[in-house]
């Protein structure tokens, strides 16, 4: 399984980036991060559409596309691992997680996604969303391998 995270915004350094990098190192799946700079000059609808275009351009057309959105499905760690395991069994070798900017993701991109996923109903800073996602990817991998990291 290969993982691509395409995110609007930049996170060059600091504690959140270090923690993100640590969970990516722990994850047995290669994780690539592609950052798309935000554009604040366009009207919101056009900005979201442009960001969506640039996010999608960073991922493989054959990837399972997962849009992160606070209005998405609220899965448990085990349920997310089960979904990833099912995609693996069907021969889907790449996951692409899309993280929008301050205004979220373009509605057309959410419609196009294979899964719209929430990391809870709260609003999170984008730097922390990356950390939470990387940790859940690591956790999913350990669940799928039967590692005792995730305890009931």
ChimeraX commands (.cxc) that place a marker at each C-alpha (Angstrom):
marker #1 position 0.00,0.00,0.00 radius 0.5
marker #1 position 1.28,3.46,-0.92 radius 0.5
marker #1 position -0.12,6.62,0.62 radius 0.5
marker #1 position -0.22,10.13,-0.78 radius 0.5
marker #1 position -1.35,13.06,1.32 radius 0.5
marker #1 position -2.15,16.14,-0.76 radius 0.5
marker #1 position -2.78,19.18,1.41 radius 0.5
marker #1 position -3.44,22.85,0.89 radius 0.5
marker #1 position -0.94,24.87,2.90 radius 0.5
marker #1 position 2.68,24.67,3.99 radius 0.5
marker #1 position 4.14,23.17,7.14 radius 0.5
marker #1 position 7.89,23.55,6.97 radius 0.5
marker #1 position 9.00,22.86,10.53 radius 0.5
marker #1 position 8.10,22.74,14.19 radius 0.5
marker #1 position 6.71,20.22,16.66 radius 0.5
marker #1 position 3.65,19.27,14.56 radius 0.5
marker #1 position 5.81,18.58,11.51 radius 0.5
marker #1 position 8.24,16.52,13.60 radius 0.5
marker #1 position 5.39,14.41,14.97 radius 0.5
marker #1 position 3.92,13.97,11.47 radius 0.5
marker #1 position 7.32,12.84,10.19 radius 0.5
marker #1 position 7.72,10.43,13.12 radius 0.5
marker #1 position 4.42,8.65,12.42 radius 0.5
marker #1 position 5.25,8.51,8.70 radius 0.5
marker #1 position 8.57,6.84,9.57 radius 0.5
marker #1 position 6.77,4.30,11.76 radius 0.5
marker #1 position 4.19,3.47,9.12 radius 0.5
marker #1 position 5.20,0.45,7.00 radius 0.5
marker #1 position 3.54,2.02,3.97 radius 0.5
marker #1 position 5.47,4.74,2.13 radius 0.5
marker #1 position 3.78,8.10,2.77 radius 0.5
marker #1 position 4.36,11.04,0.42 radius 0.5
marker #1 position 3.23,14.55,1.27 radius 0.5
marker #1 position 2.43,17.03,-1.49 radius 0.5
marker #1 position 1.70,20.56,-0.36 radius 0.5
marker #1 position -0.31,22.96,-2.50 radius 0.5
marker #1 position 0.06,26.64,-1.62 radius 0.5
marker #1 position -3.24,28.40,-0.88 radius 0.5
marker #1 position -4.43,31.22,-3.11 radius 0.5
marker #1 position -6.30,33.89,-1.21 radius 0.5
marker #1 position -6.96,36.27,-4.09 radius 0.5
marker #1 position -9.72,34.44,-5.97 radius 0.5
marker #1 position -13.39,34.37,-4.89 radius 0.5
marker #1 position -14.10,31.38,-2.60 radius 0.5
marker #1 position -15.85,29.19,-5.21 radius 0.5
marker #1 position -13.08,29.64,-7.76 radius 0.5
marker #1 position -10.38,29.24,-5.11 radius 0.5
marker #1 position -11.86,25.92,-3.94 radius 0.5
marker #1 position -12.12,24.67,-7.53 radius 0.5
marker #1 position -8.51,25.67,-8.27 radius 0.5
marker #1 position -7.27,24.06,-5.05 radius 0.5
marker #1 position -9.19,20.87,-5.90 radius 0.5
marker #1 position -7.61,20.77,-9.34 radius 0.5
marker #1 position -4.13,21.17,-7.88 radius 0.5
marker #1 position -4.76,18.56,-5.16 radius 0.5
marker #1 position -6.03,15.98,-7.66 radius 0.5
marker #1 position -3.04,16.64,-9.93 radius 0.5
marker #1 position -0.80,15.34,-7.13 radius 0.5
marker #1 position -2.39,11.89,-6.90 radius 0.5
marker #1 position -2.50,8.85,-9.14 radius 0.5
marker #1 position -5.76,8.43,-11.10 radius 0.5
marker #1 position -5.95,4.84,-9.84 radius 0.5
marker #1 position -5.65,5.81,-6.16 radius 0.5
marker #1 position -8.51,5.43,-3.71 radius 0.5
marker #1 position -9.41,9.07,-3.03 radius 0.5
marker #1 position -10.29,9.98,0.56 radius 0.5
marker #1 position -11.39,13.54,1.23 radius 0.5
marker #1 position -10.99,14.79,4.78 radius 0.5
marker #1 position -13.97,16.89,5.83 radius 0.5
marker #1 position -15.61,17.53,9.19 radius 0.5
marker #1 position -18.94,16.51,7.64 radius 0.5
marker #1 position -17.61,13.14,6.50 radius 0.5
marker #1 position -17.96,9.64,7.93 radius 0.5
marker #1 position -16.81,9.32,11.52 radius 0.5
marker #1 position -15.07,5.91,11.54 radius 0.5
marker #1 position -13.38,4.11,14.37 radius 0.5
marker #1 position -9.72,3.17,13.94 radius 0.5
marker #1 position -10.73,-0.45,13.39 radius 0.5
marker #1 position -13.34,0.52,10.78 radius 0.5
marker #1 position -10.79,2.61,8.90 radius 0.5
marker #1 position -8.30,-0.26,9.02 radius 0.5
marker #1 position -11.00,-2.63,7.72 radius 0.5
marker #1 position -11.73,-0.28,4.79 radius 0.5
marker #1 position -8.05,-0.05,3.93 radius 0.5
marker #1 position -7.73,-3.84,4.19 radius 0.5
marker #1 position -10.70,-4.28,1.84 radius 0.5
marker #1 position -9.18,-1.90,-0.70 radius 0.5
marker #1 position -5.90,-3.84,-0.48 radius 0.5
marker #1 position -7.68,-7.14,-1.07 radius 0.5
marker #1 position -9.33,-5.65,-4.17 radius 0.5
marker #1 position -5.92,-4.73,-5.55 radius 0.5
marker #1 position -6.10,-1.01,-4.86 radius 0.5
marker #1 position -2.46,-0.24,-4.11 radius 0.5
marker #1 position -2.59,3.47,-3.38 radius 0.5
marker #1 position -4.53,5.71,-1.05 radius 0.5
marker #1 position -4.76,9.46,-1.60 radius 0.5
marker #1 position -5.89,11.63,1.31 radius 0.5
marker #1 position -6.93,15.17,0.39 radius 0.5
marker #1 position -6.85,17.98,2.95 radius 0.5
marker #1 position -8.39,21.31,1.98 radius 0.5
marker #1 position -7.47,24.82,2.99 radius 0.5
marker #1 position -9.21,27.18,5.42 radius 0.5
marker #1 position -12.46,26.98,3.42 radius 0.5
marker #1 position -12.39,23.18,3.16 radius 0.5
marker #1 position -12.69,21.19,-0.05 radius 0.5
marker #1 position -14.60,21.91,-3.22 radius 0.5
marker #1 position -18.03,20.17,-3.08 radius 0.5
marker #1 position -17.34,18.53,-6.47 radius 0.5
marker #1 position -14.17,16.98,-5.04 radius 0.5
marker #1 position -16.04,15.62,-2.02 radius 0.5
marker #1 position -18.61,14.09,-4.41 radius 0.5
marker #1 position -15.87,12.51,-6.48 radius 0.5
marker #1 position -14.09,10.94,-3.47 radius 0.5
marker #1 position -14.35,7.23,-2.70 radius 0.5
marker #1 position -14.75,8.17,0.96 radius 0.5
marker #1 position -15.34,11.44,2.78 radius 0.5
marker #1 position -13.75,10.98,6.18 radius 0.5
marker #1 position -14.03,13.07,9.35 radius 0.5
marker #1 position -11.42,13.04,12.09 radius 0.5
marker #1 position -14.17,13.92,14.53 radius 0.5
marker #1 position -16.73,16.71,14.43 radius 0.5
marker #1 position -14.38,19.35,15.80 radius 0.5
marker #1 position -12.44,21.71,13.59 radius 0.5
marker #1 position -8.70,20.99,13.72 radius 0.5
marker #1 position -5.76,23.13,12.63 radius 0.5
marker #1 position -4.44,21.73,9.36 radius 0.5
marker #1 position -1.03,21.04,10.91 radius 0.5
marker #1 position -2.68,18.78,13.49 radius 0.5
marker #1 position -4.91,17.10,10.89 radius 0.5
marker #1 position -1.74,15.84,9.23 radius 0.5
marker #1 position -0.48,14.43,12.53 radius 0.5
marker #1 position -3.82,12.79,13.35 radius 0.5
marker #1 position -4.00,11.27,9.86 radius 0.5
marker #1 position -0.42,9.95,9.97 radius 0.5
marker #1 position -1.06,8.39,13.39 radius 0.5
marker #1 position -4.26,6.72,12.13 radius 0.5
marker #1 position -2.42,5.34,9.10 radius 0.5
marker #1 position 0.22,3.87,11.40 radius 0.5
marker #1 position -2.51,2.49,13.66 radius 0.5
marker #1 position -4.41,0.99,10.68 radius 0.5
marker #1 position -1.25,-0.75,9.50 radius 0.5
marker #1 position -0.66,-2.21,12.96 radius 0.5
marker #1 position -4.29,-3.35,13.24 radius 0.5
marker #1 position -4.08,-5.07,9.86 radius 0.5
marker #1 position -0.91,-6.92,10.86 radius 0.5
marker #1 position -2.30,-7.98,14.24 radius 0.5
marker #1 position 0.28,-5.93,16.17 radius 0.5
marker #1 position -0.72,-5.30,19.78 radius 0.5
marker #1 position -0.33,-1.52,19.35 radius 0.5
marker #1 position -4.09,-1.19,19.21 radius 0.5
marker #1 position -5.66,-2.74,22.27 radius 0.5
marker #1 position -9.36,-3.36,22.90 radius 0.5
marker link #1:1,2 radius 0.2
marker link #1:2,3 radius 0.2
marker link #1:3,4 radius 0.2
marker link #1:4,5 radius 0.2
marker link #1:5,6 radius 0.2
marker link #1:6,7 radius 0.2
marker link #1:7,8 radius 0.2
marker link #1:8,9 radius 0.2
marker link #1:9,10 radius 0.2
marker link #1:10,11 radius 0.2
marker link #1:11,12 radius 0.2
marker link #1:12,13 radius 0.2
marker link #1:13,14 radius 0.2
marker link #1:14,15 radius 0.2
marker link #1:15,16 radius 0.2
marker link #1:16,17 radius 0.2
marker link #1:17,18 radius 0.2
marker link #1:18,19 radius 0.2
marker link #1:19,20 radius 0.2
marker link #1:20,21 radius 0.2
marker link #1:21,22 radius 0.2
marker link #1:22,23 radius 0.2
marker link #1:23,24 radius 0.2
marker link #1:24,25 radius 0.2
marker link #1:25,26 radius 0.2
marker link #1:26,27 radius 0.2
marker link #1:27,28 radius 0.2
marker link #1:28,29 radius 0.2
marker link #1:29,30 radius 0.2
marker link #1:30,31 radius 0.2
marker link #1:31,32 radius 0.2
marker link #1:32,33 radius 0.2
marker link #1:33,34 radius 0.2
marker link #1:34,35 radius 0.2
marker link #1:35,36 radius 0.2
marker link #1:36,37 radius 0.2
marker link #1:37,38 radius 0.2
marker link #1:38,39 radius 0.2
marker link #1:39,40 radius 0.2
marker link #1:40,41 radius 0.2
marker link #1:41,42 radius 0.2
marker link #1:42,43 radius 0.2
marker link #1:43,44 radius 0.2
marker link #1:44,45 radius 0.2
marker link #1:45,46 radius 0.2
marker link #1:46,47 radius 0.2
marker link #1:47,48 radius 0.2
marker link #1:48,49 radius 0.2
marker link #1:49,50 radius 0.2
marker link #1:50,51 radius 0.2
marker link #1:51,52 radius 0.2
marker link #1:52,53 radius 0.2
marker link #1:53,54 radius 0.2
marker link #1:54,55 radius 0.2
marker link #1:55,56 radius 0.2
marker link #1:56,57 radius 0.2
marker link #1:57,58 radius 0.2
marker link #1:58,59 radius 0.2
marker link #1:59,60 radius 0.2
marker link #1:60,61 radius 0.2
marker link #1:61,62 radius 0.2
marker link #1:62,63 radius 0.2
marker link #1:63,64 radius 0.2
marker link #1:64,65 radius 0.2
marker link #1:65,66 radius 0.2
marker link #1:66,67 radius 0.2
marker link #1:67,68 radius 0.2
marker link #1:68,69 radius 0.2
marker link #1:69,70 radius 0.2
marker link #1:70,71 radius 0.2
marker link #1:71,72 radius 0.2
marker link #1:72,73 radius 0.2
marker link #1:73,74 radius 0.2
marker link #1:74,75 radius 0.2
marker link #1:75,76 radius 0.2
marker link #1:76,77 radius 0.2
marker link #1:77,78 radius 0.2
marker link #1:78,79 radius 0.2
marker link #1:79,80 radius 0.2
marker link #1:80,81 radius 0.2
marker link #1:81,82 radius 0.2
marker link #1:82,83 radius 0.2
marker link #1:83,84 radius 0.2
marker link #1:84,85 radius 0.2
marker link #1:85,86 radius 0.2
marker link #1:86,87 radius 0.2
marker link #1:87,88 radius 0.2
marker link #1:88,89 radius 0.2
marker link #1:89,90 radius 0.2
marker link #1:90,91 radius 0.2
marker link #1:91,92 radius 0.2
marker link #1:92,93 radius 0.2
marker link #1:93,94 radius 0.2
marker link #1:94,95 radius 0.2
marker link #1:95,96 radius 0.2
marker link #1:96,97 radius 0.2
marker link #1:97,98 radius 0.2
marker link #1:98,99 radius 0.2
marker link #1:99,100 radius 0.2
marker link #1:100,101 radius 0.2
marker link #1:101,102 radius 0.2
marker link #1:102,103 radius 0.2
marker link #1:103,104 radius 0.2
marker link #1:104,105 radius 0.2
marker link #1:105,106 radius 0.2
marker link #1:106,107 radius 0.2
marker link #1:107,108 radius 0.2
marker link #1:108,109 radius 0.2
marker link #1:109,110 radius 0.2
marker link #1:110,111 radius 0.2
marker link #1:111,112 radius 0.2
marker link #1:112,113 radius 0.2
marker link #1:113,114 radius 0.2
marker link #1:114,115 radius 0.2
marker link #1:115,116 radius 0.2
marker link #1:116,117 radius 0.2
marker link #1:117,118 radius 0.2
marker link #1:118,119 radius 0.2
marker link #1:119,120 radius 0.2
marker link #1:120,121 radius 0.2
marker link #1:121,122 radius 0.2
marker link #1:122,123 radius 0.2
marker link #1:123,124 radius 0.2
marker link #1:124,125 radius 0.2
marker link #1:125,126 radius 0.2
marker link #1:126,127 radius 0.2
marker link #1:127,128 radius 0.2
marker link #1:128,129 radius 0.2
marker link #1:129,130 radius 0.2
marker link #1:130,131 radius 0.2
marker link #1:131,132 radius 0.2
marker link #1:132,133 radius 0.2
marker link #1:133,134 radius 0.2
marker link #1:134,135 radius 0.2
marker link #1:135,136 radius 0.2
marker link #1:136,137 radius 0.2
marker link #1:137,138 radius 0.2
marker link #1:138,139 radius 0.2
marker link #1:139,140 radius 0.2
marker link #1:140,141 radius 0.2
marker link #1:141,142 radius 0.2
marker link #1:142,143 radius 0.2
marker link #1:143,144 radius 0.2
marker link #1:144,145 radius 0.2
marker link #1:145,146 radius 0.2
marker link #1:146,147 radius 0.2
marker link #1:147,148 radius 0.2
marker link #1:148,149 radius 0.2
marker link #1:149,150 radius 0.2
marker link #1:150,151 radius 0.2
marker link #1:151,152 radius 0.2
view
